[in-house]
Amino acid sequence: MSLATRLKPYATPITLALGLLVLAGLTDLIQITLLIRIVTVMFTSLILVLGLQLYMGNSGILSFAHIGFMGIGAYTSVLFSMTPAAKELSIPDIYPILLPLHLPFWPSVLVGALVAAFIAAFISYPLMRLSDAAAVITTFAVLVIIHVVLVHWGPVTNGPRTVFGIDNYTQLWTSTIVAVIIVFAVYFFKESRIGLRLRATRDDAYAAASIGINMVVMRWLAFIISAFIAGVGGGLWAHFITSFSPYAFYLTETFVVLAMLVIGGPYSVSGAVVGTVVVTFARELLRAIENYINILQVFPEGFFGFTEVVLAIVLILILIYRPSGIMGSREVGWPQWRRRKDDGEANNKLQEA
Amino acid sequence: MINLEFIINTISLGSLYAMLALGLVIIYGILRLVNFAYGELIMIGGYTMYLLTGFTPLPWLIVAVLAVAAAMFTSLFTELVAFRPVREKSLTAMLITSFAVSTLLQNAALLLISPRAKGVTLPQIFQTSVTIAGTDIPWRNILTIITCAATLILLLLLLRHTVLGIALRAAADNFTMTRILGVPANTVISAAFAISGIMAGIVSIFWIGRSATVTPTLGAPPLLVAFVATVIGGMRSLTGAVVGGFVYAILISLLGLFLPPELIEFREAFMFAIVIIILLFRPEGLIRSKTSVERVG
């Protein structure tokens, strides 16, 4: 048996990982500061999009809450990674009890992700019974609640003001490696027993219940894991950006992450990866055009919002003409098997529903 | 504490919120679409007023009517261009579409007008008060109550006594059945979006009457209010929307009175926590609708 055949079950994550590693490698070779910045942030976005895909793709339920969990991960990890002196300077009203907490970078990110997962586990169990619009409104409510708390909880988050002076731990390869690990994790989750059961509830909740699948528990587990991943993404992002305010974790960011997932294709891991890469570069290009026009000062009031307008139009067009995204429910595999037929799994789920 | 001023203020807020909720529910009832772009219709109304009062000599009443018309046409246009093509697909697709439309309109305002807040010139009556039984009542609040009451009565007459109204109510109860009975889907849905736009337009007049400025992100707070009010009242019932609007106004006013000052900033979080609790224990809201299948499990 050839190596390729033996690795076939892992073809998708390996192909995706290789693609991502090549992208990071090229970026490292070219050594343009701006490109390194873009690609590093792209990988932190990818972690978030993958987290969202894990929940949304497998359960079929839209979630607005994940950017909130990213925020929780970011703030918690920062509270642990900053030195007491830096914390006192950056968050003047901080609770004295939080001051002495200090951990190295990786444990801080882990704690941040665990706190996000814990909060998700605590608040989401009852919400997992809801479907359709009720589910969407409740996750939206969770996002609003997290946002309001982040903005007003001065002694922990410095209120609406920016937290600054965070050490820059996240480098290009840090976020690359974590993103690659999460590609594998999300793919294996999809193929795991829990993932399969969850996808069964997505395709037909009653049929799944009739063969003994507990939909609420399956959704709950996926929600916790995806909140954990969002927390990791938040932690890494915070230690790259090094200063941020609660407004970074609200509707604008939610829109970008949703656009990445939906444009790529919410029903596959490959879709999440492709969508993130495509949208990141498209966005940077549009942003560059926007900045250039602003420098020219053609418009007296400035030229803002162009990027989002184009992105929103593309998103609507994708939803109209290709509702299952660029990838549909396909996963990438070894090149020679790419032409194999879809194995009937939830293809064009959006259309039939 | 609870005096005439408080009561009038709460009623005026309540009638405004009731209109907000109605505009959202009338679409939700038929399409199951939670329209995230609803708040942006209010923003459109606001910018129309800013442009017309600032750059044309039109009298204020005509400006107000044109603002309502602008919100209505935007609502119809978004339905035609964005929602109609994804309508047959899935709920999730429609929800993401409405989120995208919301972002699109918001950033279009940013791009075409300005990121900065713009002042809207309001007529004198919005700043003056009248003294009733020893308390100063702003005319604005009285106008809000009168306009909203009139609109609600007109809407009620429309829904009760016209063919279109009956079709709308039938569609909200059971859209498939209504279509089978020969009611054209597009007409009903367009009518719902038009009514939703009119509601948003009227709300925009009084919403901006409070702040006298308009910004691209103006739509978010009223949208959040409408969400909470519809969930409280019942997502599927028009009566519920009105009840929800008033309950919201009473709750938020009471929270403002009785919440300790250090928690008042978290008022919104409390309101949304209430939303979650209501959806869990009484997903059909205060007012039950005849047909309500929302949750599985």
Interface residues (C-beta under 8 A of the other chain):
Chain A: G60 I61 L62 P126 L127 M128 R129 L130 S131 D132 A133 A134 V136 I137 T138 F140 A141 V142 V144 I145 V148 V149 V151 H152 A205 Y206 A209 M215 V216 L251 T252 F255 L258 A259 V262 E301 G302 F303 F304 G305 F306 T307 E308 V309 L311 A312 I313 L315 I316 L319 I320 P323 K349 L350 Q351 A353
Chain B: Y28 R32 L33 V34 A82 P85 V86 K89 S90 L91 T92 A93 L95 I96 T97 F99 A100 V101 T103 L104 Q106 N107 A108 A109 L110 L111 I113 S114 P115 R116 P216 A220 L224 F227 V231 M235 E265 F266 E268 A269 F272 A273 V275 I276 L279 L280 P283 E294 R295 V296 G297
